[in-house]
Amino acid sequence: MKRLRVPAAAVLALLLATPLASEEMALAADLQVPLLLKILTYDRNLERKAGKELAIGIVYDPGDRDSALATDQIGSTLFRFGDKTVKALPIKYYTIEYTNPADLQRFVKQRGISVLYVAPGNTRNLPDLVRVSQSLGLTSATGVPEYVRKGVAVGIGVVQDRPQILINLVAAKAEGSDFDASLLRIAVIIGPRVTP
């Protein structure tokens, strides 16, 4: 059997030309979800925004296999937190197939969702998702660091194999969140700092 030899320079050129997957979750769902729930406890406006329960909507692109897979992973992890609370609020979650802003707003209002988790695969939907979260005062969160740079308020990244909390303060303020200074001191702030 003949072996195919590819010059090292050609392999390197191919690797450099291939974009890195910027839509992947930086941290596995089972590590990410507890951290996100802990972050929410630092929002001084959470109870006002949530009402009687913490309803989380996981929004994904049904045409994207990876988006649906990530949604299953986040949903399965949240299911295991069904008997827990965040600031004495019971946790509930819903999966939402993104179709358009009007349908999303209707679903969010009907279910009383206060946290919108943006799954991978939503790059083209992101401007609409950010507009909805800000207009309805939802807290947007994600495991895709790049989405925080594009307007999602809270995210989880990884640096040197350690979880990293990402906060887009401008987006968080636009959504009506008020994160405690003790969280902001340990988070990486994306975008300009907003001083109260």
N, C-alpha and C positions, 0 to 999 in steps of 0.2 A: 504494500500500500504506500502510495506517494504522500509525503507530507507537504502541505502548502506552507511556503515560507513567505511571511509578510515582513518587509523591512520595518525596523523599529521606528524610523522617522514617520512612516505612513500611519502606524498605530497611534503615535503621539499626535499627529495632525488630526486624526479622526477623533481622538478623545477631546482635544482642545476645541474642535468644531461642534461637538455634541453639547447642547445646553444642559446644565444641571437641572434636575427636577425640582423646581422651586415651589411646586404645589404639594409636596409631601409633608406629612406631619413629622415634625422634628422629634417627637417623643411618642412612644407607644401609648395607646388609649388608657391602659390600666395604670400608667404612671401620670398621665396628663390630666385625667378627670379629677382625681383627688386634689391635685394642685389648683386646678381651675375653681373647684368648689371652695377651697380655702381662700383663694384670691377674692371671691365674691363676699366673704365675710368682712373684708376691709372696705366695702362700699357703704358709706354712711346712709345712702339713700335706698339701699336694697329693699328693706321692708316696705317702704312707701311704693316703690315701683312694682313689687311682686304681689302685694295683697296677702291672701291667705296661704298661698303655696308658691314654691319656686318652680315655675313651669319653664322648661328648657326646650326650645325648638331646634332640632338639628336639621339644617337646610343643606340639601345636596342636589347635584345635577343628575337626574335619572338617566341621562344619556352617557354618563361617564362611569365606567365600571369601578374605577378606583375610588371615585366619590361615594358610590353606593357601599363599597366594602368598608371604607373608613367610617361611614355612618353606622353600619352594623357594629363595628368595633366600639365606637363611642356609646351607642345605644346599649349594647350588652354590658358595658362597664357601668353606665348609669343605672341599669336595672339592678345591679348588685348593691347600689346605694339606696334602694327603695325604702329601706327602714331607717335611713339617716335623715338628719335635718341640717339646714344651713340657716343660722340665726333663728332657730326654732321653726323654720318653714319646711314643711315636707317637700320632698323632691319628686317632681313628675317630669317626664320627657315625652316628646313627640318627634317623629321623623317627618320632614316636609320635603316633598319633591318640588323643586323650584320650577315654576312655569312662567310667572310674570309678577310684577309688583302688586297688582290689585288682588290677585288670589292669595299672595303671601300675607298681605295686610288683613284680609278677611279671616284667614286661618288663625293668625296671631291674635286677633281681637276675640274670636270665638273661643279660643282655648285659654285665654289669659296668659299668654307667653310673655315672660319678662326678660329672658336671656335667649339670644339668637346665636347658636353655635354654627359657624360657617365651616363646613367640611371642605376638604381638598376638592379640586375640580370646578371651583366656582369663579375662576378668574374673570370670565366674560360677564358673569352676573354680579360681580362685586360692587360696581357703582350703584346698582339698584338695591342691593342688600344693605349697603351703608346708608342710602337715603331712607329706606324703610326703618332701619334701626334708629336713626336719628329722629325721624318724624314721629315715631311712636314711643320714643324714650326707652327703647330696649337696650340691654347691655349686650354688645356684640363680643364674641370670643372665638378663638380659633387655635388650632395646633399648627397652622402654617405661618411661620414668621413673616413671610413676604406680605401676607394680607394685612398685618398690623401696619406696615409701611404705607399701605394703600387705603387705610381708613377704618379698619376693625380696631376696636378699643383695647382688647386684652388678648394676649397670645402667649404661647409657650414655645421657647426655642431651646437650643442646646449649645453649650460652649464647653469644650474640653470634657465631654461626657457628663456634664452637669446640667440639670434643667435651669433655664433662664426665663424669668418673668419679663414680658414685654408689655409696656403700657403706652398707648397712643393717647396722650393727655388731651389733645384737642378733640379727638373723636369721643373720648370718655365724657368730657364736659358737654359736648353736643348731644350726647345720649342721656344726660342728666345724672351721671354717676359722680360720686364724690369720694375718691379713694383716700384713705388715711395716709398721712405722711410716713408712717412706719412701713407701709408697703412700698411707697414711692422711693424710699431710701435704698431698698434692696432690688428694685426693678430697674430694667433698662428703659429709659424714657425715649420713645420714638417721636420725633417732631419737637417743636419748641415746648419748653416747660411753660405751664400756665400757673402764675402765682395768684393765690386767692386774695 
